[in-house]
């Protein structure tokens, strides 16, 4: 069943976990920017509603995407008996980028020993404004910064990645009579212990804008090939989708560090709908957002009061186009959801994780902000992706 839900919702968590954490965060940000938008006004919502504007594809584009879907089926979301119908309230934070990207990068460079002047990346685009300090051709350590959304930045050191060992072998089919067979170099060299890595990461994160203690840093990987740790930014004691990470290769060599330049700035407290009333929002990706990675960790999944045992129709290949499948949401958790507006700015807003089963894929996060402050605005794919 998990394979089916993975296909239906596009929550490629398993695939994302196989890539470096900083690249995961950047990828999630890019996807969310295209999918929906949020616009916040400084005025009080009761004076100037709505203050939250979500972007929707046109009807024609939505129909085209549905026709091209690998599984043209419809999901009918239903609220289980255990879901609360109590509304509430929650805080809204804007992730604020202060100063200039060049100054931010040059300050980061002091921590990592990269001197010089920051400049626009060779891949700079106004909708994805990237800046770089150091060589961009992989010839030495460098820092990359995306000056929108969370202000994600990424330090990388090419010296940490060993070149593969290649041997020339004869080949009857090759034009030159030979080809190459390559293997990764054997792992070797010293590495920091888990405790040493946590301590070092805490010092580095604090020096670059995120004060955290070693006890709040988690080990992602610890084997002969390297050590990696991460920490999650919390707002009001709730973990968010803002993750910082640090990796070492054998040597030890600092391979990469990833963080964020944006600072959460509270915009106010607003009314929210109940978990039961939020269920219909699962049918549209406009309401979805990013949550802390820990919510999707295997060892954290102890929910599923109204678990969906199996989709009707059996195996994945047995679904019929146009089939309607009922999905019962049996459990929820209140959290904070990160969303991106149509201009690329990021926001942290109240939301729910709605669970409809016990498997890793059987949940989704949506904002819980009240309908009266929300407006749907139709945009075209061309306008959002140019």
N, C-alpha and C positions, 0 to 999 in steps of 0.2 A: 504493500500500500504506500510506503514511503516514496517508492519510485514514481508512483502516479501523482502524488501531491507535489513532488519536486517538479515534474513536468508541468503541472497545472499552474503553479504559482511562480515559477522561475526563481525560487529562492535557492540559488546555487551555493549554499553554505559549504557543502563538502568540497566543491571546486575552489571556492574562495580560500578555504583553510590551507590549500596546498600552495598558495602564493604568499610572498612576504607581506606582513601586516600593513606596512605603509602603502603598498600597491593596492591592497584590498580596500583600504579607506578611500583612496583616490578613485578607484573604480566605482564604489558605492555612491560617492558624491556625484560622479558624472552621470550615472544612471538616474539618480533621483532628480537631478537638475532638469533632465529631459522629461521626466514622467509627470511632475506636478509642480505647482508654484505656490508660494505663500507671500503675501504682501501685508506688512504690519504698519499701522498708522500710530503716530505718537498720541493722538487724541484718545480720550476715554471711549471704550466701545459703546457705552450707552448713549453717547452723544453723536458718534458717527459710525453706526453699523452699516455695512460689514467692515471688519478690519482684516479679515483673512480671505484671500482670493486664491482659489485653486484653479489651475489651468487644465482644461480638458481638450482632447482631440475632437475634431469635428465628427459628426455622425458618419459621414462617408468614410473617413479614415478609420474610425473604429470598426465599421463593417468590413473594410478591406483587411484590417489586421485580424479580425475574427475568421474571415474566410481563408487566410493564409496560415492560420494556426494549425499546428500538428494534431491537435485534438479539439475539434469543433464541438465541444460539449458545453452545457450550461450548468453552473453550480447554484443550487438554491440553499442559501444560508439560513439556518433557523437557530433561534436562541433556546438553549436547554433550560430546564427548570431551575438549575442551580444558579443561573446568572442573576445578578442584582439588578433592580430597576431604580436604584437610588442615584440621583444626579449628584454633582459635587462642584468642586472648583479646583483650579490649578494655576501655577505660575507660568508665564511666558517669558523666555529669554531670547534676546537677539545676540548672536555671536558677532561681536564687534572687532573689526580690524583697525588698529590705531597706528598712526605714523605712516611711513612709506615702506614699500617692500624692500627697496635697496638698503635702507638703514637696518631693517629687521634682519636681513640676510647677513649683513656685515657684522652685526652684533653676534649672531650665531657663529659666524666664522671665527670669532675670537675664541670661542669654546673649543672648536675642533681644529684650530691651527690653520685655517684657510685664510690667507691674506688677499688683498686686492679689492677691486670695485665690483659690486653686483651690477648685473645688466639684464636686459630682457633676454629670455631664452630664444634660441633659434626657432623654436616651435611656438613662439608667443602668438596668442590670439586674444582679442578683446574679451571674448566669452570664456576663455580659459587662460587668464594672464599669468604666464609662467616667467619666473626670474631665476637666474643662476649665478652662483659664486664659485669660481674655480673652473677647470676645463670641462667642457660638455662632450668631449670625444672619448671619455672613458680612459684618459691617459693619466689621471690622478684623482685624489679625493675631491669631491664637489658637494655643493649644497643646492637643492632645488626648492623653490617656493611657489605655491599657487596662491595668488593674491585674491582669493574670493572664498566664499563658504567659510570653512573652518580655518583657512589660512594654513593648509597642510604643508609641511616642509619635510625634506628627506635628505639625510647625509648618507653618502655612499663612498666606499673605498675599494677601487678595483683590485688592489693588492690582496684583498681577502679571498678572491676567487681564483682558484688554481686553473691553469689551462689543462685541457684534456691531453692525455698521452696517445699519440697516433702512430700507427705502423703502416708502412706501405706494403700492400699485398697484391699478388697477381690477380688479374680479373679478365676472364675470357670475353665478357660482355662489354667491358669498358673500351672507349675509343682509344685510349692511350695504353691499354693492356695492363693497367693496374688501377687500384683504388686504395682508399684509406680506411682502416678500422681504428676507431678511437674509444678510449675508456677514460673515465674520470680518474684523476690521481688518487692514490690511496690516502685515507685520512691519517693525519699525524700531527704532532705538535701539542703543546700545552693549551689548556683552556681554563678560564676562571671557574671556580666552583659556583654552584647555584647561589650560595650566600654572598660570595664576592661579586657576582653579576648583579644581584639585587642592590647591593650597597653602591656599586659603581653607577648603576642606572639611576638610583635615587639622587645621587650627586649631579649627574648630567642633566636629568629632567629638571631639577630645581634650578640649575644654572641657566636653563633655557626657557624658564617660564612656568613650570608645573611643579609645585612643591608637593612632594609625596614621600612617605617613609618606606624603607625597605620592606616592612611587614605588609604593605599594600601592593607590592609588586609580585606578579605571578610568573612562574617559569612556563614558557611555551614549548621549548625544546631543550634537551640536555643529553647529547650523545657525542660520539667521537668526531662528528662532523661540525659541531658547533653548539653554542649556547644562546638561547634567545629568551628575553623576558618582556613583559608588557605591564602597563598600568592603565586604569580607566579613570577618566575625569568624572567626578561626581558633582551633581548640582542638587542642593538640598538633601544630601545624603543618598541620592539615587544615582546609580551608574548610568552613563550616557554612551552614545556611540563614538565619543571622542577617545580614541586609544592612542597611547604612546608606546613605542617599542624600541628595543635595542638588541643587536645581534653581534656575536663574536665568532670568528673563524679560528681554526687551529693556528697557533703561533705563540700567544694569542694575538689576533688582529681584529680591531674593531671594524666590522663589516658595514653596518648601517645603523642609523638612528632615525626615528620618525616622530614627529610631534605636530603641534598646531599653534599658530600665532594668535588666533582669535580668542577673545575673552568674553564669557557669558555676561550680558548686561540685562538686568531684569526690567521688563516693560510693564508689568502689572500682573494682577490676579484676575482670572476670568472664569465664568461658569462653564461647567462641563456636563455632557449628557451621561446617562447611565451605561454600564456595560451592555445591558440588553438592547438599548437603543442604538448602540454602536455596531451591532452585528451587521445590519444592512450595508454598512460602509465597506465590508469586505469584498463586495461585488465590484468595487471600483478601485483601481490603483491610485486614484487621486488622493485618497485619504491615508495612504500608507506612508511609513517613515522608517528610519533606521533606529535600532536600539542597541544597547550594549551587547557585545559578542557573547558575554557570559550567559545570556538568556537562551542561547542556542547550543551551549555546551552539553555534551552527552550526560555528564554526571549531574547536571542541574535539572534534568527532565523528570520531575516527580509529580507531574500534574496529569490532567485528563480525567476529571470526574465524570464527564459525559463522553468518554472516549468513543471515537468513530471506529468501529471494529473493522469494517471493510466497505469499500465502495460497491454499490450494486453493479452487477455486470462482470464481476470477477477480475480476471487479469487485465492488465493495461491494454493489450491488443484487442480485447473484446468490446470496447466501448464503441457505440455507434454515433455517427455525426448527428448533432441535434438532440442527443440524449440529455435529460435533465437529472442531475444527481443531487440528492439532499445531503447537506453537510450540517451537522448539529454542533454548535459551539457550546461546550459544557463547562468551561472554566475560563478564568480571566485573571490578569494581574495588572494592577495600576503601575504605570511607569512614566518615563519621559521619552518622547519621540523626537528625533531630529528630522527636520524637513528643510527643503531648499526652495527659495522663491524664484520667480521667473527671471530675476536679475543675477542669480547665483549666490545671494546671501543665505546664510544658514540660520535656523531658529530651533530652539529646544522648547517643545510645547507638551502639555499634558496628553496622555494617551493610555491605551490599554494594549496588552498582549492578549489576544483572544485565541484560546486553544480549542481544537476540535479533534484531539487524539493524543496518543502518548508518544508517537514517533517524532523524530527531530524536525520533520517538515510540517507537522500538524499544528502550526500556529502562525499568526501574522499580527503585526503591530499597526494600529491606526490611531490618529489623533482623536481626542475626546472633546475638543472644543465645541461649544454649543452651535447649533445650526444658525441661529440668528446673527452670528457674526461671520458667517461663511458665505461666499459667493462663488459660483462656478463661471469661469470665463473660457470661452472656446478659442483655441489657438490652432494653428496648422503645424504639421510636423516639419514642414520646410522652415517655418519661422523659428521653431524651437531648436533646429539642428543645423542651421546654416553656419 
